[in-house]
Amino acid sequence: MKTRRSTPPIARALGALVVALACVAFGIQTAIGATAEQLGKTKDAPNPNCPERTPPPGQQQTAEDLCQVTGQVTGFQKSADGEKGLFKVPEDGQIVAWSVDLADPTKAERRTFGEASETNQYGKAPTAGISIIRRKEGSVYKLMSSSPLLNVRGFYGEMPVFTLAQPLSVSSGDVVALTTATWLPVFSNRNQTEDDAWVASRKKEDCEVPESVPPENRIEYFFAHTAPHRKAGSERPYECRYDKARILYWAYFVPDN
């Protein structure tokens, strides 16, 4: 398993798209500016779940031991470490960069999630990007804008920071969400509490896989009943709240004034 880095590296180039989006040669403050505020920052952040953890002899494996990921969804952390509104934009400005904390799944885990979430456009690779959403009424949010989705396969076990060539304009009260069109190993529910909750762009009936679905079909069923929020200007219900869990991402905000 790769050694996790204490300081997020600026993303390496992953082809022309990432070269255009990621700063590769400068320190983080040089890349995004000393005035940038990190949205989503908490005192402590857990490690993502994967790979699967083997319990001690005599102990039964629990859901928290499994390699779990986010898949084909747009979601945001509603609360973390008891703090709410961590991804709510404080005033008008711009999102200039974003970051994720990627697990380092085993080859078998990568194959399982990749095959289940495969798309014609992105294949089996994990993908990530940020989305700016605005609450309309109740649990409905409107997609205001989004960054391009990136193939992040080259960053397993790392915390890359992607600097946007074209920053995203935001208004006070907007929410910065995380989007994946395939799968993304940035999920943590190990030792999380009721103070940690995230919200997903799914209807209430699609929040969980029904118990009636056989174990061997559960992953396929899940990906058949979820989709990311990708069409700018469209509105979607974000009716699924998942407690005792974190999605590990951050955004860097610069005010207009």
Secondary structure as UniProt FT lines:
FT   HELIX           16..21
FT   HELIX           28..32
FT   TURN            34..35
FT   STRAND          37..39
FT   TURN            57..58
FT   HELIX           63..65
FT   STRAND          70..80
FT   TURN            81..82
FT   STRAND          83..84
FT   TURN            86..87
FT   STRAND          93..100
FT   HELIX           107..117
FT   TURN            120..122
FT   STRAND          127..137
FT   TURN            138..139
FT   STRAND          140..146
FT   STRAND          150..151
FT   HELIX           153..155
FT   TURN            156..157
FT   STRAND          161..170
FT   TURN            172..173
FT   STRAND          175..184
FT   STRAND          187..188
FT   TURN            194..195
FT   STRAND          197..200
FT   HELIX           204..206
FT   TURN            211..212
FT   HELIX           215..217
FT   HELIX           218..224
FT   TURN            232..233
FT   STRAND          235..237
FT   STRAND          240..243
FT   STRAND          246..247
FT   STRAND          249..255
//
